[in-house]
Amino acid sequence: VSWGLSIARDAIVDLQALDPWLQEEVLDEVDGLCAHPPRPRGGLVDAEFVHDFERTSAGVRHVVFIRVRRDETTSTLSVLSIVDVVRPPLSQP
Amino acid sequence: MRAESLLSHLPGLTADAARRWIAASLAEVEALRAYDDQLYPPADDPASLGAAEHVRAAWRQWADEADALLARVAAVAPPAGGIPGVVDLDRAVAGARAMLKLSPQTLNERRRQVDRGDVLTAGEARRELGLKHRP
């Protein structure tokens, strides 16, 4: 059963800072997390975790970090922040 | 890490030396991660925020040095299979940069928003962003 999703009011500002294609990628990633929520560390009921993913578009490499609160009691994931970090191309395979 | 202060005075960098410096930098990451639980104290009290700022300053310095190392490694002719640890180091730098962009005060405000239900659903977020609705 997929978990519920909420997004902290101010986290929408993080999304607005991204290009629309990357906004879609973030929402797709979050949907995936709701379908398969990571297990909490240390047995905490109310834990936070950071999910990251990487996409390259027009030669620009984006690494996106999504900070999420996992609420076991309501089966809800709450997005707290989304940060896009642009990195130079990797020179090594 | 002394890589940048030393390497800037030396000609060239071999793949083997690059591998060793990268391993040293990744070891420093592991040491810094021992303080992850102090990066975002749940309360905005000065003592906790002061400790967090010290940890953040250490990460900032590490990330700057690691980025300088990666730039030097990019100029090294890689052996077959590449230089081990480059991808991990790059991702660790990206993670540090992301962490540094999010202040404890900002995160705490967002935690409070979630606590009081000041949140959007995915559909509401899509509307605010002007994205197509998905069922």
Backbone of each chain as ProteinMPNN parsed JSONL, in Angstrom:
{"seq_chain_A": "VSWGLSIARDAIVDLQALDPWLQEEVLDEVDGLCAHPPRPRGGLVDAEFVHDFERTSAGVRHVVFIRVRRDETTSTLSVLSIVDVVRPPLSQP", "coords_chain_A": {"N_chain_A": [[0.849, -1.19, 0.0], [0.605, 2.152, -0.918], [2.187, 4.979, 0.586], [0.964, 8.056, 2.07], [1.428, 11.451, 0.909], [2.856, 14.548, 1.77], [3.759, 17.988, 1.41], [5.845, 20.298, 2.803], [4.802, 23.637, 3.352], [6.657, 25.728, 2.709], [8.499, 24.316, 1.232], [7.67, 24.249, -1.303], [8.75, 26.41, -2.493], [11.322, 25.608, -2.979], [10.886, 23.796, -5.035], [9.857, 25.498, -6.974], [12.106, 26.806, -7.761], [13.322, 25.171, -9.524], [13.795, 23.947, -12.915], [10.938, 23.175, -14.973], [11.027, 20.498, -16.028], [12.688, 19.258, -14.218], [11.283, 19.609, -11.891], [9.191, 17.829, -12.377], [10.651, 15.464, -12.36], [11.463, 15.373, -9.689], [8.978, 15.122, -8.388], [8.209, 12.669, -9.414], [10.181, 11.039, -8.28], [9.525, 11.307, -5.597], [7.005, 10.169, -5.598], [7.789, 7.567, -6.102], [9.11, 7.023, -3.712], [6.986, 7.046, -1.954], [5.685, 4.778, -2.757], [7.484, 2.834, -2.066], [8.595, 3.167, 0.774], [11.655, 4.023, 2.404], [13.19, 2.072, 5.003], [13.083, 3.077, 8.431], [15.907, 4.388, 10.262], [17.509, 3.063, 13.117], [15.215, 2.365, 14.453], [13.47, 4.447, 14.902], [10.338, 6.062, 15.298], [9.473, 8.377, 14.149], [11.132, 9.59, 11.743], [13.728, 11.182, 9.856], [14.965, 11.23, 6.52], [17.32, 11.396, 3.789], [16.902, 11.499, 0.396], [18.531, 10.976, -2.673], [19.103, 11.801, -6.118], [20.26, 11.693, -9.52], [20.431, 13.626, -12.476], [21.097, 14.425, -15.891], [20.978, 17.094, -18.084], [21.043, 18.791, -21.129], [23.79, 18.855, -20.992], [24.276, 19.601, -18.41], [24.843, 18.604, -15.16], [22.796, 17.541, -12.647], [22.462, 17.056, -9.196], [20.146, 16.022, -6.984], [18.771, 16.543, -3.815], [16.512, 15.329, -1.53], [14.913, 15.995, 1.371], [13.162, 14.185, 3.741], [10.477, 13.562, 5.949], [9.495, 10.773, 7.74], [6.557, 9.45, 8.788], [5.501, 7.068, 10.723], [3.16, 6.492, 12.095], [1.033, 7.65, 10.74], [1.479, 6.766, 8.249], [2.735, 8.451, 6.357], [4.711, 10.397, 4.161], [6.584, 13.303, 4.422], [7.691, 15.964, 2.618], [10.429, 17.955, 3.271], [12.496, 19.539, 2.291], [14.013, 20.45, -0.828], [16.894, 20.287, -2.615], [18.862, 21.353, -5.219], [21.898, 20.555, -6.631], [24.281, 21.64, -8.758], [26.727, 20.006, -10.555], [30.084, 19.679, -11.833], [30.94, 18.003, -14.948], [31.757, 14.533, -14.643], [35.025, 13.346, -14.707], [35.974, 10.849, -14.64], [35.241, 7.398, -15.39]], "CA_chain_A": [[0.0, 0.0, 0.0], [1.42, 3.362, -1.03], [2.05, 5.943, 1.676], [0.509, 9.391, 1.719], [2.491, 12.437, 0.679], [2.604, 15.97, 1.985], [4.919, 18.831, 1.113], [5.835, 21.478, 3.676], [4.404, 24.837, 2.59], [7.808, 26.469, 2.162], [9.289, 23.48, 0.33], [7.237, 24.525, -2.676], [9.705, 27.407, -3.016], [12.446, 24.841, -3.522], [10.462, 23.254, -6.327], [9.699, 26.595, -7.938], [13.442, 27.227, -8.218], [13.808, 24.195, -10.5], [13.148, 23.911, -14.225], [9.761, 22.291, -14.928], [11.339, 19.077, -16.25], [13.274, 18.731, -12.985], [10.164, 19.533, -10.94], [8.509, 16.553, -12.648], [11.537, 14.38, -11.9], [11.387, 15.339, -8.219], [7.683, 14.564, -7.98], [8.247, 11.236, -9.738], [11.008, 10.38, -7.268], [8.768, 11.28, -4.346], [5.981, 9.136, -5.797], [8.464, 6.278, -5.908], [9.37, 6.837, -2.277], [5.711, 6.715, -1.291], [5.368, 3.391, -3.101], [8.435, 1.968, -1.354], [9.297, 4.033, 1.743], [12.836, 3.426, 3.044], [13.017, 1.718, 6.407], [13.715, 4.057, 9.325], [17.129, 3.966, 10.942], [17.517, 3.074, 14.576], [13.917, 2.066, 15.02], [12.723, 5.65, 15.247], [9.001, 6.094, 14.731], [9.341, 9.594, 13.37], [12.521, 9.774, 11.347], [13.984, 11.88, 8.606], [16.01, 10.662, 5.679], [17.604, 12.187, 2.584], [16.941, 10.724, -0.841], [19.174, 11.75, -3.731], [19.133, 11.234, -7.456], [21.067, 12.506, -10.447], [19.973, 13.719, -13.86], [21.87, 15.336, -16.725], [20.19, 17.654, -19.186], [21.772, 19.826, -21.871], [25.176, 18.858, -20.535], [24.377, 20.061, -17.019], [24.598, 17.486, -14.244], [22.097, 17.947, -11.428], [22.276, 16.078, -8.126], [19.051, 16.584, -6.198], [18.646, 15.942, -2.48], [15.173, 15.554, -0.981], [14.847, 15.631, 2.793], [11.804, 13.691, 3.941], [10.126, 13.017, 7.267], [8.693, 9.556, 7.642], [5.673, 9.322, 9.953], [4.999, 5.688, 10.732], [1.819, 6.382, 12.672], [0.033, 8.035, 9.737], [1.952, 6.271, 6.944], [2.872, 9.635, 5.509], [6.015, 11.005, 3.93], [6.467, 14.756, 4.292], [8.892, 16.569, 2.026], [10.854, 19.141, 4.018], [13.326, 20.412, 1.45], [14.562, 19.926, -2.084], [18.065, 21.095, -2.971], [19.522, 20.959, -6.471], [23.315, 20.93, -6.674], [24.855, 21.448, -10.097], [28.107, 19.538, -10.44], [30.796, 19.59, -13.118], [30.958, 16.634, -15.506], [32.74, 13.647, -14.038], [36.076, 13.032, -15.674], [36.284, 9.431, -14.524], [34.096, 6.545, -15.712]], "C_chain_A": [[0.883, 1.238, 0.0], [1.148, 4.304, 0.139], [1.517, 7.27, 1.139], [1.691, 10.345, 1.592], [2.002, 13.823, 1.07], [3.904, 16.721, 1.725], [4.825, 20.075, 1.987], [5.61, 22.734, 2.83], [5.607, 25.532, 1.942], [8.664, 25.635, 1.216], [8.866, 23.69, -1.121], [8.161, 25.561, -3.329], [10.919, 26.705, -3.624], [12.109, 24.301, -4.903], [10.366, 24.346, -7.384], [11.043, 27.063, -8.5], [13.985, 26.31, -9.311], [13.125, 24.385, -11.848], [11.98, 22.922, -14.167], [10.094, 20.813, -15.12], [11.914, 18.453, -14.975], [12.235, 18.686, -11.862], [9.437, 18.199, -11.102], [9.348, 15.375, -12.136], [11.467, 14.246, -10.377], [10.076, 14.691, -7.771], [7.595, 13.076, -8.306], [9.059, 10.464, -8.69], [10.234, 10.24, -5.952], [7.638, 10.247, -4.427], [6.581, 7.753, -5.57], [8.756, 5.991, -4.449], [8.092, 6.44, -1.539], [5.33, 5.254, -1.569], [6.246, 2.412, -2.324], [9.222, 2.801, -0.353], [10.513, 3.328, 2.337], [12.551, 3.114, 4.503], [13.687, 2.771, 7.281], [14.969, 3.483, 9.958], [16.914, 3.996, 12.441], [16.169, 2.877, 15.214], [13.102, 3.284, 15.402], [11.353, 5.617, 14.58], [8.885, 7.266, 13.764], [10.737, 10.015, 12.925], [12.604, 10.564, 10.049], [15.065, 11.136, 7.825], [16.198, 11.572, 4.466], [17.706, 11.234, 1.406], [17.621, 11.575, -1.914], [19.099, 11.019, -5.063], [19.854, 12.22, -8.383], [20.46, 12.472, -11.84], [20.894, 14.686, -14.614], [20.999, 15.79, -17.876], [20.986, 18.799, -19.81], [23.195, 19.965, -21.353], [25.365, 19.318, -19.101], [23.962, 18.907, -16.095], [23.994, 18.012, -12.937], [22.097, 16.775, -10.444], [21.275, 16.701, -7.155], [18.907, 15.799, -4.895], [17.28, 16.331, -1.906], [15.175, 15.079, 0.469], [13.384, 15.335, 3.136], [11.633, 13.244, 5.386], [9.198, 11.83, 7.05], [7.868, 9.416, 8.916], [4.987, 7.964, 9.9], [3.541, 5.615, 11.157], [0.729, 6.745, 11.662], [0.384, 7.526, 8.343], [2.055, 7.411, 5.931], [4.336, 10.027, 5.368], [5.803, 12.505, 3.714], [7.783, 15.312, 3.754], [9.203, 17.869, 2.766], [11.685, 20.092, 3.164], [13.764, 19.675, 0.196], [15.721, 20.849, -2.473], [18.713, 20.506, -4.221], [20.961, 21.462, -6.438], [23.828, 20.618, -8.073], [26.332, 21.115, -9.939], [28.777, 19.52, -11.812], [30.749, 18.165, -13.653], [32.039, 15.798, -14.831], [33.766, 13.248, -15.082], [36.394, 11.55, -15.685], [35.058, 8.603, -14.857], [33.406, 6.048, -14.443]], "O_chain_A": [[1.797, 1.361, 0.816], [0.019, 4.408, 0.618], [1.601, 7.568, -0.052], [2.787, 10.088, 2.091], [0.882, 14.219, 0.746], [4.997, 16.161, 1.81], [3.844, 20.816, 1.92], [6.159, 22.869, 1.737], [5.568, 25.878, 0.761], [9.475, 26.187, 0.473], [9.602, 23.354, -2.048], [8.33, 25.584, -4.548], [11.469, 27.14, -4.636], [12.93, 24.339, -5.819], [10.744, 24.146, -8.539], [11.104, 27.644, -9.584], [14.987, 26.628, -9.951], [12.017, 24.915, -11.922], [12.02, 21.951, -13.411], [9.51, 19.959, -14.452], [11.669, 17.283, -14.68], [12.302, 17.825, -10.985], [9.108, 17.528, -10.124], [8.822, 14.423, -11.56], [11.417, 13.136, -9.846], [10.063, 13.829, -6.893], [6.979, 12.31, -7.564], [8.669, 9.376, -8.269], [10.282, 9.204, -5.289], [7.352, 9.544, -3.458], [5.976, 6.888, -4.937], [8.661, 4.848, -4.001], [8.112, 5.614, -0.626], [4.732, 4.585, -0.726], [5.817, 1.314, -1.971], [10.388, 3.115, -0.592], [10.422, 2.165, 2.732], [11.769, 3.804, 5.157], [14.738, 3.301, 6.92], [15.091, 2.276, 10.165], [16.213, 4.863, 12.962], [15.987, 3.187, 16.392], [12.135, 3.166, 16.154], [11.225, 5.193, 13.432], [8.278, 7.154, 12.699], [11.441, 10.716, 13.652], [11.662, 10.599, 9.258], [15.951, 10.503, 8.399], [15.346, 12.407, 4.16], [18.492, 10.286, 1.418], [17.321, 12.761, -2.048], [19.039, 9.791, -5.121], [20.027, 13.398, -8.069], [20.03, 11.423, -12.32], [21.405, 15.646, -14.037], [20.365, 14.983, -18.556], [21.527, 19.656, -19.112], [23.735, 21.069, -21.285], [26.497, 19.415, -18.625], [22.887, 18.325, -16.236], [24.601, 18.814, -12.228], [21.772, 15.645, -10.81], [21.521, 17.762, -6.582], [18.919, 14.569, -4.881], [16.944, 17.511, -1.811], [15.412, 13.904, 0.75], [12.492, 16.135, 2.854], [12.526, 12.63, 5.97], [8.245, 11.894, 6.273], [8.426, 9.279, 10.005], [4.038, 7.746, 9.147], [2.776, 4.792, 10.654], [-0.376, 6.207, 11.723], [-0.318, 7.813, 7.374], [1.536, 7.337, 4.818], [5.099, 9.993, 6.334], [4.953, 12.917, 2.925], [8.842, 15.146, 4.36], [8.36, 18.76, 2.872], [11.583, 21.311, 3.305], [13.87, 18.449, 0.171], [15.532, 22.055, -2.638], [19.061, 19.327, -4.269], [21.208, 22.651, -6.239], [23.807, 19.468, -8.512], [27.085, 21.836, -9.284], [28.107, 19.362, -12.833], [30.54, 17.223, -12.889], [33.108, 16.306, -14.491], [33.419, 12.86, -16.198], [37.009, 11.048, -16.626], [33.936, 9.055, -14.63], [32.419, 5.316, -14.524]]}, "seq_chain_B": "MRAESLLSHLPGLTADAARRWIAASLAEVEALRAYDDQLYPPADDPASLGAAEHVRAAWRQWADEADALLARVAAVAPPAGGIPGVVDLDRAVAGARAMLKLSPQTLNERRRQVDRGDVLTAGEARRELGLKHRP", "coords_chain_B": {"N_chain_B": [[42.687, 18.159, 5.669], [45.546, 18.124, 3.613], [45.912, 18.311, 0.943], [45.451, 20.324, -1.114], [47.112, 22.489, -0.36], [49.576, 21.331, -0.561], [49.68, 20.095, -3.131], [49.441, 22.205, -4.86], [51.942, 23.195, -5.052], [53.457, 21.358, -6.312], [54.621, 19.629, -9.216], [52.396, 18.137, -11.479], [50.3, 15.189, -10.972], [50.061, 11.95, -10.015], [48.16, 9.032, -10.993], [48.099, 7.151, -8.982], [48.802, 8.627, -6.703], [46.636, 10.364, -6.711], [44.558, 8.571, -6.169], [45.184, 7.919, -3.525], [44.92, 10.388, -2.195], [42.211, 10.826, -2.609], [41.103, 8.7, -1.197], [41.873, 9.485, 1.355], [40.385, 11.81, 1.64], [37.792, 10.791, 1.544], [37.85, 9.302, 3.852], [37.864, 11.325, 5.691], [35.312, 12.284, 5.335], [33.808, 10.218, 6.49], [34.544, 10.572, 9.153], [33.478, 13.109, 9.662], [30.791, 12.584, 9.336], [30.073, 11.404, 11.66], [29.052, 13.356, 13.191], [26.614, 14.033, 12.238], [24.146, 14.054, 13.525], [24.112, 16.406, 14.832], [23.806, 18.437, 13.091], [21.314, 19.504, 12.464], [19.758, 20.635, 14.839], [16.855, 20.032, 16.817], [15.725, 22.113, 18.237], [15.716, 25.704, 18.356], [17.841, 26.619, 19.981], [20.551, 28.582, 21.275], [22.984, 27.256, 22.012], [22.902, 24.712, 20.8], [22.627, 25.48, 18.139], [24.999, 26.817, 17.805], [26.865, 24.754, 18.029], [26.099, 23.318, 15.802], [26.827, 25.088, 13.804], [29.593, 25.014, 13.941], [30.075, 22.402, 13.042], [29.042, 22.608, 10.486], [30.801, 24.483, 9.404], [33.111, 22.976, 9.304], [32.384, 21.061, 7.416], [32.033, 22.76, 5.218], [34.637, 23.658, 4.74], [35.848, 21.225, 4.213], [34.438, 20.463, 1.855], [35.2, 22.454, 0.044], [37.923, 21.905, -0.184], [37.818, 19.295, -1.124], [36.543, 19.665, -3.574], [38.523, 21.125, -4.888], [40.473, 19.167, -5.012], [39.173, 17.281, -6.657], [39.102, 18.733, -9.016], [41.798, 18.812, -9.651], [42.259, 16.087, -9.977], [40.788, 15.61, -12.213], [42.435, 16.318, -14.256], [44.201, 14.306, -14.453], [45.551, 11.577, -16.203], [43.538, 8.865, -16.454], [43.865, 5.514, -15.174], [43.096, 2.274, -16.62], [39.724, 1.618, -16.063], [39.454, 3.744, -14.406], [39.943, 6.097, -11.646], [39.681, 4.959, -8.427], [36.97, 5.864, -6.275], [36.355, 8.424, -7.135], [33.726, 8.96, -8.026], [32.269, 8.517, -5.682], [33.368, 10.488, -4.052], [32.654, 12.809, -5.411], [29.856, 12.671, -5.127], [29.653, 12.881, -2.392], [30.591, 15.472, -1.997], [28.586, 16.885, -3.316], [26.434, 16.242, -1.642], [27.268, 17.506, 0.706], [27.286, 20.186, -0.123], [24.557, 20.506, -0.603], [23.526, 20.151, 1.975], [24.642, 22.387, 3.206], [23.263, 24.408, 2.018], [20.85, 24.387, 3.25], [19.648, 25.754, 6.048], [19.693, 25.243, 9.657], [17.668, 26.72, 10.901], [15.835, 27.188, 8.842], [15.081, 24.558, 8.218], [13.922, 23.809, 10.647], [11.697, 25.514, 10.741], [10.235, 24.431, 8.662], [9.788, 21.884, 9.632], [8.068, 22.581, 11.677], [5.935, 23.508, 10.169], [5.015, 21.124, 9.02], [4.25, 19.814, 11.351], [2.052, 21.339, 12.19], [0.351, 20.95, 10.131], [0.546, 22.557, 7.904], [0.742, 22.113, 4.971], [1.106, 20.918, 1.563], [-0.691, 18.879, -0.751], [0.324, 16.466, -3.265], [-1.114, 17.012, -5.576], [-1.955, 19.658, -5.118], [0.515, 20.876, -5.075], [1.315, 20.479, -7.701], [-0.54, 22.081, -9.006], [0.176, 24.622, -8.049], [2.649, 24.817, -9.221], [2.053, 24.815, -11.833], [2.057, 22.509, -13.307], [1.068, 19.641, -15.238], [-1.824, 17.906, -14.17], [-1.78, 14.789, -12.5], [-3.468, 11.739, -12.214]], "CA_chain_B": [[43.379, 17.567, 4.532], [46.596, 19.027, 3.158], [46.123, 18.069, -0.483], [45.533, 21.516, -1.945], [48.277, 23.3, -0.014], [50.768, 20.636, -1.041], [49.66, 19.813, -4.569], [49.589, 23.443, -5.631], [53.376, 23.496, -5.17], [54.145, 20.23, -6.927], [54.236, 19.408, -10.612], [51.691, 16.909, -11.839], [49.685, 14.334, -9.962], [49.924, 10.625, -10.61], [46.894, 8.365, -10.687], [48.209, 6.479, -7.68], [48.72, 9.655, -5.659], [45.245, 10.839, -6.698], [43.765, 7.554, -5.463], [45.452, 8.008, -2.084], [44.305, 11.615, -1.678], [40.752, 10.629, -2.611], [40.793, 7.826, -0.063], [42.011, 10.289, 2.581], [39.251, 12.73, 1.71], [36.602, 9.999, 1.895], [37.963, 8.941, 5.272], [37.456, 12.512, 6.451], [33.845, 12.302, 5.277], [33.298, 9.291, 7.501], [34.73, 11.196, 10.464], [32.518, 14.214, 9.803], [29.426, 12.049, 9.43], [29.799, 11.037, 13.052], [28.384, 14.491, 13.835], [25.411, 14.359, 11.469], [22.987, 14.299, 14.387], [24.195, 17.762, 15.39], [23.68, 19.42, 12.013], [19.993, 20.128, 12.472], [19.152, 20.452, 16.161], [15.411, 20.245, 16.735], [15.313, 23.381, 18.842], [16.534, 26.837, 17.924], [18.554, 27.207, 21.111], [21.869, 29.068, 20.821], [24.077, 26.295, 22.198], [22.799, 23.689, 19.754], [22.893, 26.105, 16.839], [26.432, 27.106, 17.767], [27.548, 23.498, 17.717], [25.783, 22.994, 14.402], [27.602, 25.973, 12.921], [30.97, 24.497, 13.899], [30.092, 21.219, 12.173], [28.823, 23.086, 9.12], [32.039, 25.118, 8.946], [34.048, 21.895, 8.968], [31.925, 20.5, 6.135], [32.285, 23.748, 4.163], [36.072, 23.61, 4.448], [36.124, 19.942, 3.559], [33.883, 20.464, 0.493], [36.052, 23.307, -0.792], [39.171, 21.179, -0.444], [37.511, 18.126, -1.955], [36.297, 20.155, -4.934], [39.838, 21.455, -5.471], [41.125, 17.891, -5.322], [38.512, 16.704, -7.83], [39.533, 19.486, -10.196], [43.148, 18.342, -9.991], [42.162, 14.699, -10.432], [40.208, 15.627, -13.564], [43.515, 16.509, -15.224], [45.071, 13.127, -14.411], [45.199, 10.516, -17.149], [43.081, 7.769, -15.604], [44.197, 4.148, -15.576], [41.924, 1.505, -17.046], [38.772, 1.485, -14.966], [39.331, 5.002, -13.681], [40.547, 6.224, -10.319], [38.635, 4.588, -7.466], [36.517, 6.838, -5.285], [36.002, 9.734, -7.688], [32.269, 9.118, -8.029], [31.821, 8.641, -4.288], [33.787, 11.795, -3.523], [31.803, 13.814, -6.048], [28.523, 12.627, -4.521], [29.777, 13.39, -1.023], [30.675, 16.938, -2.086], [27.249, 17.363, -3.649], [25.636, 16.138, -0.419], [27.693, 18.554, 1.638], [26.786, 21.467, -0.648], [23.109, 20.539, -0.379], [23.32, 20.367, 3.408], [25.024, 23.75, 3.563], [22.24, 25.325, 1.498], [19.655, 24.306, 4.108], [20.041, 26.139, 7.406], [18.881, 24.625, 10.715], [16.468, 27.526, 11.154], [14.883, 26.921, 7.758], [14.534, 23.208, 8.374], [13.033, 23.776, 11.81], [10.436, 26.143, 10.368], [9.476, 23.476, 7.837], [9.302, 20.842, 10.547], [6.883, 23.108, 12.374], [4.83, 23.533, 9.201], [4.465, 19.763, 8.936], [3.605, 19.507, 12.635], [0.748, 22.0, 12.303], [-0.45, 20.615, 8.954], [0.652, 23.581, 6.868], [1.386, 21.338, 3.912], [0.362, 20.758, 0.316], [-0.699, 17.551, -1.355], [1.022, 16.459, -4.549], [-1.976, 17.697, -6.547], [-1.887, 21.102, -4.867], [1.846, 21.326, -5.504], [1.301, 20.53, -9.167], [-1.3, 23.27, -9.423], [0.991, 25.82, -7.768], [3.788, 24.844, -10.14], [1.562, 24.881, -13.208], [2.328, 21.242, -13.988], [-0.123, 18.869, -15.575], [-2.313, 17.049, -13.095], [-1.724, 13.343, -12.711], [-4.416, 11.077, -11.314]], "C_chain_B": [[44.356, 18.593, 3.961], [46.794, 18.963, 1.64], [46.363, 19.362, -1.241], [46.794, 22.33, -1.644], [49.565, 22.646, -0.504], [50.792, 20.542, -2.561], [49.84, 21.074, -5.406], [51.061, 23.809, -5.831], [54.143, 22.396, -5.899], [53.704, 20.064, -8.374], [53.495, 18.083, -10.769], [51.107, 16.162, -10.66], [49.519, 12.971, -10.622], [48.575, 10.023, -10.227], [46.957, 7.695, -9.324], [48.13, 7.484, -6.533], [47.294, 10.189, -5.553], [44.365, 9.862, -5.93], [43.957, 7.683, -3.954], [44.816, 9.259, -1.476], [42.788, 11.48, -1.615], [40.347, 9.741, -1.433], [40.882, 8.602, 1.255], [40.819, 11.229, 2.743], [37.967, 11.992, 2.095], [36.649, 9.545, 3.35], [37.536, 10.117, 6.148], [35.93, 12.653, 6.454], [33.267, 11.409, 6.372], [33.432, 9.884, 8.903], [33.707, 12.309, 10.684], [31.091, 13.692, 9.981], [29.074, 11.583, 10.837], [29.039, 12.142, 13.778], [27.109, 14.902, 13.101], [24.222, 14.711, 12.363], [23.018, 15.683, 15.03], [24.001, 18.852, 14.334], [22.37, 20.194, 12.072], [19.322, 19.905, 13.82], [17.67, 20.797, 16.114], [14.953, 21.569, 17.323], [16.267, 24.491, 18.404], [17.297, 27.453, 19.096], [19.995, 27.519, 20.707], [22.981, 28.04, 20.948], [24.071, 25.242, 21.09], [23.124, 24.267, 18.382], [24.368, 26.462, 16.697], [27.236, 25.862, 17.423], [27.327, 23.117, 16.257], [26.634, 23.837, 13.459], [29.06, 25.524, 12.83], [31.057, 23.292, 12.955], [29.922, 21.644, 10.719], [30.084, 23.75, 8.556], [33.065, 24.063, 8.549], [33.675, 21.266, 7.633], [32.229, 21.459, 4.983], [33.756, 23.702, 3.744], [36.421, 22.316, 3.723], [35.652, 19.965, 2.1], [34.736, 21.317, -0.438], [37.347, 22.574, -1.168], [38.935, 19.981, -1.356], [37.232, 18.545, -3.4], [37.61, 20.512, -5.626], [40.583, 20.179, -5.849], [40.51, 17.263, -6.575], [38.929, 17.43, -9.111], [40.935, 19.053, -10.625], [43.103, 16.916, -10.559], [41.615, 14.642, -11.864], [41.289, 15.768, -14.631], [44.457, 15.306, -15.29], [44.611, 12.111, -15.453], [44.786, 9.283, -16.348], [43.584, 6.413, -16.09], [42.929, 3.445, -16.066], [40.993, 1.306, -15.854], [38.646, 2.733, -14.12], [40.031, 4.988, -12.335], [39.466, 5.941, -9.283], [38.274, 5.758, -6.546], [36.082, 8.173, -5.839], [34.49, 9.968, -7.619], [31.748, 9.303, -6.606], [32.184, 10.014, -3.714], [32.927, 12.909, -4.117], [30.432, 13.848, -5.382], [28.563, 13.153, -3.087], [29.875, 14.917, -1.018], [29.287, 17.511, -2.386], [26.354, 17.33, -2.401], [25.99, 17.217, 0.588], [27.18, 19.917, 1.174], [25.279, 21.598, -0.403], [22.813, 20.822, 1.09], [23.589, 21.817, 3.775], [24.019, 24.777, 3.047], [21.008, 25.385, 2.391], [20.067, 24.611, 5.546], [19.185, 25.404, 8.437], [17.594, 25.404, 10.967], [15.402, 27.274, 10.083], [14.25, 25.547, 7.917], [13.571, 23.143, 9.554], [11.689, 24.431, 11.506], [9.584, 25.168, 9.547], [8.98, 22.292, 8.659], [8.048, 21.316, 11.262], [5.691, 23.18, 11.428], [4.182, 22.155, 9.084], [3.705, 19.426, 10.213], [2.209, 20.127, 12.716], [-0.11, 21.795, 11.05], [-0.438, 21.665, 7.871], [1.427, 22.985, 5.692], [0.511, 21.327, 2.663], [0.357, 19.279, -0.069], [0.079, 17.633, -2.67], [0.206, 17.204, -5.605], [-1.929, 19.206, -6.373], [-0.532, 21.664, -5.311], [1.895, 21.452, -7.023], [0.564, 21.766, -9.666], [-0.472, 24.534, -9.211], [2.137, 25.965, -8.764], [3.355, 24.97, -11.602], [1.87, 23.633, -13.999], [1.016, 20.534, -14.274], [-0.52, 17.993, -14.4], [-2.15, 15.591, -13.49], [-2.673, 12.683, -11.735], [-3.695, 10.252, -10.259]], "O_chain_B": [[44.034, 19.775, 3.842], [47.763, 19.518, 1.123], [47.368, 19.492, -1.939], [47.464, 22.804, -2.561], [50.533, 23.336, -0.824], [51.793, 20.868, -3.199], [50.336, 21.012, -6.531], [51.387, 24.638, -6.682], [55.356, 22.502, -6.078], [52.551, 20.329, -8.715], [53.922, 17.049, -10.255], [51.389, 16.47, -9.502], [48.899, 12.863, -11.68], [47.937, 10.452, -9.266], [45.967, 7.678, -8.593], [47.478, 7.232, -5.52], [46.796, 10.437, -4.455], [43.524, 10.274, -5.132], [42.996, 7.569, -3.193], [44.246, 9.208, -0.386], [42.155, 11.965, -0.677], [39.355, 10.013, -0.757], [40.07, 8.401, 2.158], [40.309, 11.417, 3.848], [37.157, 12.499, 2.871], [35.612, 9.418, 4.001], [36.929, 9.935, 7.204], [35.336, 13.083, 7.443], [32.347, 11.805, 7.088], [32.544, 9.72, 9.739], [33.138, 12.43, 11.769], [30.286, 14.293, 10.693], [27.901, 11.391, 11.158], [28.456, 11.914, 14.837], [26.587, 15.995, 13.32], [23.397, 15.554, 12.011], [22.063, 16.085, 15.694], [24.031, 20.042, 14.647], [22.324, 21.386, 11.768], [18.418, 19.077, 13.934], [17.275, 21.75, 15.443], [13.904, 22.089, 16.943], [17.443, 24.259, 18.123], [17.39, 28.676, 19.197], [20.587, 26.806, 19.896], [23.842, 27.959, 20.072], [25.114, 24.924, 20.517], [23.802, 23.637, 17.57], [24.921, 26.414, 15.598], [28.172, 25.914, 16.625], [28.24, 22.658, 15.571], [27.105, 23.345, 12.434], [29.687, 25.638, 11.777], [31.996, 23.178, 12.168], [30.578, 21.105, 9.827], [30.396, 23.598, 7.375], [33.799, 24.236, 7.576], [34.545, 20.972, 6.814], [32.633, 21.029, 3.902], [34.078, 23.707, 2.556], [37.182, 22.31, 2.755], [36.383, 19.536, 1.207], [34.968, 20.94, -1.587], [37.798, 22.62, -2.313], [39.739, 19.688, -2.241], [37.639, 17.86, -4.338], [37.788, 20.234, -6.812], [41.245, 20.122, -6.886], [41.227, 16.773, -7.447], [39.087, 16.808, -10.162], [41.221, 18.942, -11.817], [43.822, 16.59, -11.503], [41.945, 13.734, -12.627], [41.082, 15.38, -15.781], [45.396, 15.289, -16.086], [43.42, 11.824, -15.566], [45.61, 8.714, -15.632], [43.714, 6.196, -17.295], [41.825, 3.975, -15.933], [41.418, 0.883, -14.779], [37.819, 2.783, -13.209], [40.633, 3.989, -11.94], [38.438, 6.618, -9.266], [39.132, 6.524, -6.106], [35.503, 8.983, -5.116], [34.034, 11.035, -7.208], [30.888, 10.148, -6.358], [31.4, 10.619, -2.984], [32.523, 13.835, -3.414], [29.902, 14.923, -5.102], [27.618, 13.794, -2.627], [29.313, 15.577, -0.144], [28.872, 18.5, -1.783], [25.61, 18.275, -2.14], [25.112, 17.775, 1.246], [26.695, 20.709, 1.982], [24.792, 22.669, -0.041], [21.948, 21.638, 1.408], [22.852, 22.41, 4.562], [23.933, 25.886, 3.575], [20.215, 26.323, 2.301], [20.756, 23.813, 6.183], [18.069, 24.986, 8.126], [16.546, 24.808, 11.219], [14.215, 27.162, 10.39], [13.038, 25.389, 7.77], [12.525, 22.498, 9.472], [10.651, 23.953, 11.965], [8.367, 25.094, 9.719], [7.895, 21.764, 8.417], [7.091, 20.561, 11.435], [4.557, 22.94, 11.841], [2.958, 22.034, 9.053], [2.635, 18.82, 10.159], [1.288, 19.511, 13.252], [-1.175, 22.398, 10.921], [-1.314, 21.673, 7.006], [2.592, 23.307, 5.457], [-0.668, 21.679, 2.708], [1.284, 18.535, 0.251], [0.442, 18.716, -3.128], [0.759, 17.935, -6.426], [-1.871, 19.949, -7.353], [-0.445, 22.769, -5.847], [2.448, 22.412, -7.561], [0.988, 22.413, -10.624], [-0.421, 25.407, -10.078], [2.544, 27.074, -9.11], [4.177, 25.2, -12.489], [1.94, 23.676, -15.228], [-0.005, 20.794, -13.638], [0.329, 17.413, -13.723], [-2.35, 15.21, -14.643], [-2.685, 13.026, -10.553], [-4.34, 9.627, -9.417]]}, "name": "protein", "num_of_chains": 2, "seq": "VSWGLSIARDAIVDLQALDPWLQEEVLDEVDGLCAHPPRPRGGLVDAEFVHDFERTSAGVRHVVFIRVRRDETTSTLSVLSIVDVVRPPLSQPMRAESLLSHLPGLTADAARRWIAASLAEVEALRAYDDQLYPPADDPASLGAAEHVRAAWRQWADEADALLARVAAVAPPAGGIPGVVDLDRAVAGARAMLKLSPQTLNERRRQVDRGDVLTAGEARRELGLKHRP"}
